[in-house]
Amino acid sequence: MAVEIKVPEVGESITEGVIVEWHVSDGDLVEAEAPLFELETDKITMTVQAETGGVIHIEVGEDEEVEIGQVVGTIDPEGEPAKSAGDAAKPEAETVQAEGEPEPDADAEAPAREPEPEAETATEPASDDRLMPAARRLVEQHELDPSQIEGSGKGGRVLKGDVQAYMRAREHVTSAVEEEKPARSEPAEAEAKEPAPATDRKRAEPAPPPPKPEPRREPGERRTRKPMSQIRKRIAQRLLEAKNATAMLTTFNEADLGNLMAMRANYKDTFAERYGVKLGVMSFFVKASVDALQQFPQVNRFIEGDEFVENHYYDIGIAVSTDRGLMVPVIRDADKLSFAEVELAIADFAKRARDGKITLDELQGGTFTITNGGVFGSLLSTPILNPPQSAILGMHSIKKRPVVDEETDELVVKPMMYLAVSYDHRVIDGRDSVTFLRRIIDCIENPERMMFEI
């Protein structure tokens, strides 16, 4: 008896979503707990797995809206997987080759072998099991060779974006070759179309040319429209709410990371061997933020109606960038965790957020947020609040800069970082925001302070 595949419940306030991508094709044989499809809602993107093994039948396609509880397919535990066009063509091709082998005359053997490359080229796009459904449609539509397309999905799966990137790169290469080389004879063109052996493919393919100005396009191609994803809609709504519903200001300062970087260099290898995770910079900022929140409890509160609500716990949100938008998983009770536990939590959240395996509960309830634009090269920015929180810390790039040593008055080079704290001025006074940020800087510049809790 076939088992229904239903859209799972994600959260109380979520009633619908969009199937972004199927990881399997209709008629595939799947195993229990194998990833089936990506579900995107206005708050989270998650991977839905198979409850049982069997042959899958897909009833709802990609990019279609679905409701919670809706049946989007079935799995038949006793079904037979569908044969692909490539599998059907293989016996015939093998027969042709077998009949050609006994022929002693090489001239007579040639006609029997000539159709082989053409048959493989015609069936390969449909039989490549690495292709996701959306990618398969593009490959078949444009008659592409899937073996030349590198997949960025799980297990090397080829996604729709991979095919589009391959097509753009091929257009650039083709235009460059046409401009730089004269027209070739027909035999040369036919030879160029033959696929290169797998071992020589990288060497045979021309290297992508340097970036060139975009070619002139037809008037109808100068603008495209693409619907916003559910997560992007939610992000846009929350950002607008934060800007319009708060009196947001930002204070800036800079921190000398010399002592922190030296401590990290001394212990990073031992730390990694013992805990199985790298000792990063973020854990120091998490612990420094907790210390500052304990010293300035007014920063750890928010407005609800006509009241101030003050939190006496420290759930720190860490902004993580994914290909579908920004997510902020929350480290619970960060004040009770060690540096190693913080680093392990950050690494786990980052991986699962990008893999679409983060849960809605892990994205809710933070009291303070840290965002690190420095990983993308940002030198200075104004982070925006994450309602209902009243403050957020923005980290930036570590740059070696000449600064004056306050003790010796000498000009020295130090690793410096600009820090920014955005805050709701209705909740936090300017003096408190400045001293709060100064406390974070004191902890970062003197990391032993956090070790001894002084």
N, C-alpha and C positions, 0 to 999 in steps of 0.2 A: 504493500500500500504506500502510495506516494506521501511524503512528508512536506507540508506547506512551509515555505520560507516567508516569514512575516517581518515587517519592519519593527524592530524592538523598541520598547519604551526607553527613552533617554533621560527625561526629566519631567516633572509635573507640568511645567509651563510650555513644553515643546509638544506640538501637535502634528507637525509636518516636516518634511525634509526633501532632499533631492538626492537621487542616486547619481553620484559623480562618475563612477567607473565600476564596471564589472571586472573582477580578476579572473573570471572563467568565461568560457563560451557555451552557448546552448548545445547540449548533448555531451558535454565533458563528463568524465568520471572523476568525482571529487571524494576526498577523504573527510572523515569527521574532524571538525575544528579547523578545516582549511579555510583561508580567507575567500569570501564570496564577492562582496562589493563594498564600496566606500559610500557611507551615508553622511551627507552634510546637512546640518541644521543651522539655525541662526546663532547657536552658541558653541557647537562642537562638531568636529568631523571624526567619525569612528569607522572601524572596519568590522563588518558583520561576518561572523564565521558560521560554517555549516554545523548543524546539530548532529547530523548523521552522515554516513557515506553513501554514495550512490551516483546515479546519473541525473544531472541537473537539467531542468527545463526552465528557461527564463521567460517571464511573462511581461516584465516592465523594462524598457530600455534605459540607456544612459541619458542623463540630463532631464529626466522626467520627475515631476513632483509626486511625492507619495505621502500618505498619511500614516501615522503610527498605528500599527496593527494590520496594515494592508498586506495582502498576499502578493508578493512580487515574483514568485516562482515556486517550483516544487523539486524535490529530490526523490527519485525512485531507487530504493535500495536494491531492487532486483532487475533494474533496467540494463540495457546494453548500450555502451557508448557509441555515438554516431561516428562513422568512418569519414575521414576528411577526403577531399578530392585528391590530395597527394597520395594517401594510402591506397585509393582505388586505382591510381595510375601506375603505382609501383610494379605490380605483377606484370602488366603489359610491357613496361619498359624492360623488365628483366627478361621476358620471353624474347623480345627482339634481340637483346644482347646475346642470349644463349644461342639463338639460331645463327647469329653471325659468327660465333666463335669457331665452329668446325670448318668454315669455308677456308680452303687453302689459298684462294685468290684474294689478294689484298684489295684489288679493284672492286671485286664483288662484295667485299665486306663493308666498304665505305657507305653505300646507300642505306644499309641497315642501321648504321651507327649515327648517321647524320641527324636524325630527328631527336636524339637523346637530349642535347642541351636545350632545344626548343621546348620539349615536353617538360623538363625540369623547371625552366623559367616560367612556364605558364601555370604550373601547379604549386610552385614553392610559396608564393605569397599566401595562398589559402591554407597551406599545411603547416606553416611555421607556428608551433605551439607557444612561442614567446609573445606573439601578438595579442594585445588586448582588443576587444571588439571594435572600439573606435579607431584604433590604430590599423586594424585589419582592413576596415572599410577604405581608409585613405590609401593604404598600400595597393589594394586591388583597383581602386579608382584611377590611380596614377601609374599602375603597372611598375611598381618599384621592387627591388630585390631586398627582401627583409634581412638577408644575411649581412648586408652592408650597414645596417642601422643598429647603433648601440643602444641598448635599453637601460633606462635609469630606474626602472621599477624593481620590485622585490624579485630576487633570483634572476635578474637580467631581463625582466619582462619589458617589452617595448610598448610605451604609452603613446597616446595621440601626440603629445608635445614632442616626443623623440622623433616621430615621423615628420612633423612640421619643421623641426630644427634641421633634420637631414635634407629636406627639400630646399630650405633657404640656403644651406651651405652648398648644395649642388648647383643652385642657380648662380651663386657667386662664382663658383669654379667654372661653370659653363661660359658665363659672360666674359671672364678673364681670358679663357682659352680662345674664345672667338675673336677677342680684340688683339691678342698678341700673336696668334698663329694664322698663316694663310689657310685657305680652304684645302682640304685633303681629298685625295681620290676616293672613289667608292670602296675599293678593297681595304684601304686604310681605315675608313670609317667602320666598315664591318668588323675589322679586327679590334677596333677600340671598344666596340659594344660587347665583345665577349667578356664574361666575368673573369677577373684575375683569380688565380689559386688562392685559397685561404691563407697560406703561409706568406704569400707575397702581396696581399691586398694592401696593407699599410704602405708598402714601398711603392706599389703601382699607382695608387691614387694620388692625384696632384695635391700639394699642400694648399690649404685655404689662403687666398690672397690677403694682403693687408686690408684693413677697413677702408671702404670707399664710400663716397657720397651716395645716398639712396638714388637709384635711377628714377627718371621721370615716370610718373604713372598716369594712367588715364584719369580724367576727372572723377569718374565713379569709384575709383579705388583709393582716393586720397583720404577717405575717412571710413572707419568701420565701427560697428556697434556690437557690444558684448554685454549680456545681462550680468548684473552684479550677483555674486554668490550670496548664499544665505548668511554666511559668516561675515562677509564684507558689508552687507546691509546692517547687520547688528553692530559691527565695529563703528560704522559711520553714525549710526543712531546714538551710540554711547559717547562718542567723541563730541558730537554736537550737544548732547545733554550736559557733558562735563564743562563745556565752554560757556553755555548759556545759563546753567543753573548754579554756578559757583563764582566766587570772586577770586579767581586764580591769579597768583603772582609767583615769581621765581626769583630765588636768590642764588648767587654764584660764588664759588671760591675754588681754590686749587689745593692739591695735596701732593706732598713729596713722598713718593713710593719707594725711596731708596732702602729704608730699613725693611720694609715688607718684601721687596724683591730679593734682598740679600738673605732673609730668613727662608724664603721659598726656595731659593737656589741651594741652600745648605741641606734642606730636608726633603726636597721633592722626590728624589730617587727612593729614599727609605720609606717615605709616605706611600708612594705608588706600590712598592713591593709588599708593604704590610696590608694596605687596604684595597688594592686593586683598582685605584682610581687616581688620576692626577691631582696634585694640589694646585688649585687655581687661585685666582684673585677674588672670585665672587664670594667664596665662603668667608673671607675676611670682611667684606662689605656687609654680608648678612649679619655676622656677629656684631660688627660695629653699629649697624642700624638698630639691632636689638638693644645694645647698650645705651644708645642715644634715646630710644623710645622709653627706656626705663628711667632715664634721667629727666626726660621732658614728656610726662604722660599726656599733656594737653595735645601733643601731636598724634597720639594714638586714640583719638576720638572723632566722632562725626555728628552731624546734625540729623535729628529725626523729629520732624514737626517743629515744636518750639523748645526742644530739649537737646542738650549735649549728651551723647552716649559715649562713655569712655570704656575702652577695651582694656582688660587686665591680662590679656594673653597676647602672644606675638606670632601671628600667622603671616609669614612674609611671602608675597607674590613675586615670582621671577618671570619677567617678560621673555617669551621665546618666540622667535620669528619662524614661521612655517611657510610653505609655498601657497597656503590658502588664507594666510592672515596671521595676525598676532594673537598668541594665547598667553595667559598668565596663570600657570599652575602654582599652587600655594604650598609652601613648606609649613606644616603644622607644628606649633610649639617649638619654634626655632631656638628659643632660649634654653631648651632642655637638650638640644642636640650638640654633639661634638663637631669639630671641623670636618672630620671624615664622614660623619653622617650627613652633614649639609652637602658636601661635595657629591656623595653617592646619590642623594635625593635630586640634586640639580642635573646630574648626568642622566639619571633615569627619566626625569620629566622631559628633558630635551629630546631624548630618543623617542619616547612614546608619543610626544606631541607631534613630531615630524612624521611618525609612522601611523598617525591617526588612531592611536590606542589609548589616549588620555580619556579619563572619565569626567563627566560633568561635575561630580562632587569635588574633584581635585582642582577645579577652576573657580570655585566659589568660596566666599567667606574670608578673604584676606583682609588684613588690617593695615598693611603698608606694602608698597610695591617698589621694586628695584628694576630699572631698565638699563641695559648696557649698549649704547649706540657705538661705543668704541670698537666693537668687533667688526663693524662695517666701515670704520675709519672716521667716524664723527669726532670732531675736535670740540664742539660746543653746541648745545641744543637746549630747547625748553621742553622738558617732558610734560605731558598732559595728564591730569588727574584720572584715577581709576575709581569712579564713584562706587559706593558712598565714602571711600577713603578720603582723608583730608590732606594727604601729602604723598609725594613720590620722589625717589632719588634717581637722578640721571648720572650714569657713569659715561666716560668718554675715553678717547685714545690715550695711551701712555706715550708721551713724547719727551725726549731728552732736550732740555732747554737750559740756557744759561740763567742762573739766578744768583742773587747775592746771599751769601751765608750770613745769617744774622749774628753769629758769634764772632766771626773773623772779618766780616765786611769784605770778603774776597768773592770774586766772581767764579762760580763753580757750575759744572754741568750736572743736572740731576734728572731722574725720571719723574716727570710731573703729569698730573691728571687734573683736568678741570671737572668739577662736580657741580651739579645743579639740584636744588630742591624746589619743586613747585608745590604750592600749598594753597589751601582755601583760607583767604584772609578773614572770612567770617568766623573761623574756628581758631586760627593761629595768628598771633600778633607777629609783626615783623621782627621784633627783638627775639622772640622764641624761635622763629625759623632760622635766624642767623646763628644763634647759639647752639641750636640743634645740629646744624650742619658743621659748626666748628667742633662739636663733640665727636661726630663721625670722623672728621679729619684727624683729630687728636688720636683716636684709636687706630686709624690707618697708619699714621706716621710713627706711632709707638705701639706696635702690635702686641708687645709684652703686657701692655695695660689690660688687654682682653684676657690674656692668659691668667693674670693674677686678680682680675675683676676689680681694678682700682681706677 
